[in-house]
Amino acid sequence: MSGGRGPEGLRRTVVRPMGARALLAEVGTDEQVAALLGDLMQRQHDGLLTDGAELVPAARTVLIDGLADARERAGLATWLGAWTPHAAEAGTGPLVEIPTVYDGEDLAEVARLWGVPPDEAARRHADCLFRVAFCGFAPGFAYLTGLPDELAVPRRATPRTRVPAGSVALAGPYTGVYPSPSPGGWQLIGRTTLRLWDADRTPAALLSPGTRVRFVPATGARNGEGS
């Protein structure tokens, strides 16, 4: 419905209808996703967007579902089409601290890629302030941004058939914590005992889009499940 490039070569929003009550807005970067999500949340707070509408961010898109009617959808599509990508404001979401033992099986390899000793790699990671960009892959799995571009690392050439719950891992520009045992190809740098997903908790997911995250170095004996 709309698209192109805005000022300074930044890509403008592409808007696509998704059924009768939803729109999908596509932008150029996860930083722009964060900015758009923040602006949509503000519109919702100001009463300019249906209070019950669900905002679902992903790596390059935001889905707005549950719009009241065709008139609201058309109005929002116009607003999205005119939305100019910009930098996200400093995170103001709740802060979650994750105690982390930096003894992952791939920490030495990550340190080699960064050109530093393993303890320095752990320090650099812990010094970052992360933000939940979006969730997916598995219930409770959050994709965290905040790692400097130069510290992005590739996925493992051969994925593991089982990654323990609580594993702290890196892939590309993202940090993540495996909420449950599963296959995975991310680089494991540490582990935490914090439960990222608990079906008996409300909400079940500890991390949600917009949440700020810090990894706090901890010490502890290794256990078989990393949880």
Protein Blocks (a to p, Z undefined) as FASTA:
>chain_A
ZZcjdehhiacdddddehjkbccdddfbfklmmmmmmmmmmmmmnopacfklccdddfkb
ccdehifblmlmmmmmmmmmmpccddddddfbdcdddddddfbfklmmmmmmnopafklm
mmmmmmpccddfbgchiahiacdehiafklpccddfbdcfbdcehiacdehjbccddfbd
cddfbdcfbdcfbdfbdfkbccfblbdghiacddddddddddfkoZZ
